[in-house]
Amino acid sequence: AFATAGVGAERLFGAIAGAAENRIGDFNPQAMANTAWAFACVAWTQSDLFTSLGSALLERLGMLNDTGKSQLYVVTVYVQIEWPNLEFPLAAHLQSLRAAYRGGDVMPSHFQREVSTMLERLGWSHTFEYETADGFSLDLAQPETKRAIEVDVEIRPLVVVSHTGDTILSSFAVSHKHRNLRRTPTLAF
């Protein structure tokens, strides 16, 4: 819940990470995928948990539905970007995870539609759910200017960069009084 709400709770996530690593054997495959995805959503900066979950999931990928595999695609790309020299166990399955990610239905949320209407009124014409060459769906995009806005970032984690390098999605930390409040997306495609 904290991850999808975009709430920064580093101490909480630290405690959860420690407990999760000690109890991975008790998790079913979907719980492992959910945990890895939640930590990718909050841009967790320690690779150990991702590596442990990835290793445990290797033998259980076939037990996951497309939603779980889609989550693991986001996790795998996130890990490859954050730690490019790390041998992440799921990296060898990137293409099958990507197929699950691309196969999901993409529908604009109510909030996206409201933002879209407001932007249209301001003269910023755009395309809903524009799909880039490497398969990412951008919420509101202007392909001709190579600009896009991700509206529901807290609901769907924003991948930092694609493995093909075609879409560059990055983020920067928004800080106040030396405390990171949240990560804000910036994009180029």
C-alpha positions as CSV (number, residue, x, y, z in Angstrom):
1,A,0.0,0.0,0.0
2,F,2.8,2.4,0.8
3,A,4.5,1.6,-2.5
4,T,1.5,2.2,-4.6
5,A,0.6,5.4,-2.7
6,G,4.1,6.7,-3.4
7,V,4.7,7.2,0.4
8,G,8.4,7.3,1.3
9,A,8.8,5.1,4.4
10,E,12.4,4.1,4.3
11,R,12.6,2.7,7.9
12,L,9.4,0.7,7.3
13,F,10.7,-0.7,4.0
14,G,14.1,-1.5,5.6
15,A,12.4,-3.6,8.2
16,I,10.2,-5.3,5.6
17,A,13.3,-6.0,3.5
18,G,15.1,-7.6,6.4
19,A,12.1,-9.7,7.3
20,A,11.4,-10.7,3.7
21,E,14.9,-11.9,3.1
22,N,14.8,-14.1,6.2
23,R,11.4,-15.6,5.2
24,I,11.5,-15.9,1.5
25,G,11.0,-19.7,1.7
26,D,7.6,-18.9,3.3
27,F,6.4,-16.8,0.3
28,N,4.4,-18.1,-2.6
29,P,5.6,-17.0,-6.1
30,Q,3.0,-14.2,-6.4
31,A,3.9,-12.8,-2.9
32,M,7.6,-12.8,-4.1
33,A,6.6,-10.9,-7.3
34,N,4.5,-8.4,-5.3
35,T,7.3,-7.8,-2.8
36,A,9.9,-7.2,-5.6
37,W,7.5,-5.0,-7.5
38,A,6.7,-2.9,-4.4
39,F,10.4,-2.3,-3.7
40,A,11.0,-1.3,-7.3
41,C,8.1,1.1,-7.0
42,V,9.8,2.9,-4.2
43,A,13.2,2.8,-6.0
44,W,14.8,0.7,-3.3
45,T,18.5,1.3,-3.4
46,Q,19.8,-2.1,-2.0
47,S,20.2,-4.9,-4.5
48,D,20.3,-7.8,-2.0
49,L,16.6,-8.2,-1.6
50,F,16.0,-8.1,-5.4
51,T,18.7,-10.8,-5.9
52,S,17.3,-13.0,-3.2
53,L,13.8,-12.8,-4.6
54,G,15.0,-13.2,-8.1
55,S,16.9,-16.4,-7.2
56,A,13.9,-17.8,-5.3
57,L,11.6,-17.1,-8.3
58,L,13.8,-18.7,-10.9
59,E,12.4,-22.1,-10.5
60,R,8.8,-20.8,-10.0
61,L,8.3,-18.5,-12.9
62,G,5.9,-21.0,-14.5
63,M,3.6,-20.7,-11.5
64,L,3.0,-17.0,-12.1
65,N,0.2,-15.5,-14.1
66,D,0.8,-12.7,-16.6
67,T,0.3,-10.0,-13.9
68,G,3.1,-11.5,-11.8
69,K,5.4,-11.8,-14.8
70,S,4.6,-8.3,-15.8
71,Q,5.6,-7.1,-12.4
72,L,8.8,-9.0,-12.7
73,Y,9.6,-7.4,-16.0
74,V,9.4,-4.0,-14.3
75,V,11.6,-5.3,-11.5
76,T,14.2,-6.8,-13.9
77,V,14.5,-3.7,-15.9
78,Y,14.8,-1.6,-12.8
79,V,17.5,-3.8,-11.4
80,Q,19.5,-3.8,-14.6
81,I,19.4,0.0,-14.7
82,E,20.3,0.5,-11.0
83,W,23.0,-2.1,-10.9
84,P,24.2,-2.7,-14.5
85,N,27.0,-5.0,-13.5
86,L,24.8,-7.2,-11.2
87,E,24.1,-10.7,-12.5
88,F,20.4,-10.6,-11.7
89,P,18.9,-14.1,-11.8
90,L,15.8,-13.1,-13.8
91,A,17.7,-11.2,-16.5
92,A,17.9,-14.3,-18.7
93,H,14.0,-14.4,-18.8
94,L,13.6,-10.7,-19.8
95,Q,12.0,-11.5,-23.1
96,S,9.3,-13.7,-21.7
97,L,8.6,-11.3,-18.9
98,R,8.4,-8.5,-21.4
99,A,5.8,-10.5,-23.4
100,A,3.6,-10.6,-20.3
101,Y,4.1,-6.9,-19.7
102,R,3.2,-6.0,-23.3
103,G,0.2,-8.3,-23.3
104,G,-1.7,-6.6,-20.6
105,D,-4.7,-4.4,-21.3
106,V,-3.9,-0.7,-21.0
107,M,-6.8,1.6,-20.2
108,P,-6.5,5.2,-19.2
109,S,-7.7,5.9,-15.6
110,H,-10.3,8.4,-14.7
111,F,-7.6,10.7,-13.4
112,Q,-5.7,10.4,-16.7
113,R,-8.8,11.4,-18.6
114,E,-9.3,14.5,-16.4
115,V,-5.6,15.5,-16.8
116,S,-6.0,14.9,-20.6
117,T,-9.0,17.1,-20.8
118,M,-7.3,19.9,-18.9
119,L,-4.2,19.7,-21.2
120,E,-6.3,19.7,-24.3
121,R,-8.0,22.9,-23.0
122,L,-4.5,24.4,-22.6
123,G,-3.6,23.5,-26.1
124,W,-1.4,20.5,-25.4
125,S,-2.6,17.9,-27.8
126,H,-1.5,14.4,-27.1
127,T,-2.0,10.6,-27.6
128,F,-3.3,8.3,-24.9
129,E,-1.2,5.3,-24.0
130,Y,1.3,5.9,-26.8
131,E,3.4,2.7,-27.2
132,T,7.1,3.3,-27.8
133,A,9.3,1.1,-30.0
134,D,10.5,-0.8,-27.0
135,G,7.0,-1.6,-25.7
136,F,6.4,1.0,-23.0
137,S,3.0,2.6,-22.8
138,L,3.2,6.3,-22.0
139,D,0.1,7.8,-20.5
140,L,-0.1,11.1,-22.4
141,A,2.4,11.6,-25.2
142,Q,3.3,14.0,-28.0
143,P,5.3,11.7,-30.3
144,E,6.2,14.6,-32.6
145,T,7.9,16.6,-29.8
146,K,9.1,13.5,-27.9
147,R,7.4,14.6,-24.7
148,A,5.2,12.6,-22.4
149,I,3.5,12.8,-19.0
150,E,3.1,9.8,-16.8
151,V,0.0,10.5,-14.7
152,D,-0.6,7.5,-12.4
153,V,3.0,6.9,-11.5
154,E,2.1,5.8,-8.0
155,I,-0.2,3.1,-9.4
156,R,2.1,1.7,-12.1
157,P,5.8,2.0,-11.3
158,L,7.8,4.0,-13.8
159,V,10.7,2.1,-15.2
160,V,13.9,4.1,-15.3
161,V,15.1,3.1,-18.8
162,S,14.4,0.3,-21.2
163,H,16.8,-2.5,-22.0
164,T,17.0,-1.4,-25.6
165,G,17.8,2.2,-24.8
166,D,15.0,3.5,-27.0
167,T,13.0,5.0,-24.2
168,I,14.7,6.8,-21.4
169,L,12.5,7.2,-18.4
170,S,14.3,8.6,-15.5
171,S,13.5,10.1,-12.2
172,F,14.8,12.5,-9.7
173,A,14.3,12.7,-6.0
174,V,12.1,15.6,-4.8
175,S,13.6,16.7,-1.5
176,H,12.7,19.0,1.3
177,K,15.0,19.8,4.3
178,H,17.3,17.0,3.1
179,R,14.6,14.3,3.1
180,N,13.6,12.6,0.0
181,L,9.8,12.9,-0.4
182,R,9.3,11.1,-3.7
183,R,10.8,10.4,-7.1
184,T,9.4,12.5,-10.0
185,P,9.5,11.1,-13.6
186,T,11.1,12.7,-16.6
187,L,11.0,11.1,-20.0
188,A,12.4,11.1,-23.4
189,F,11.6,8.6,-26.2
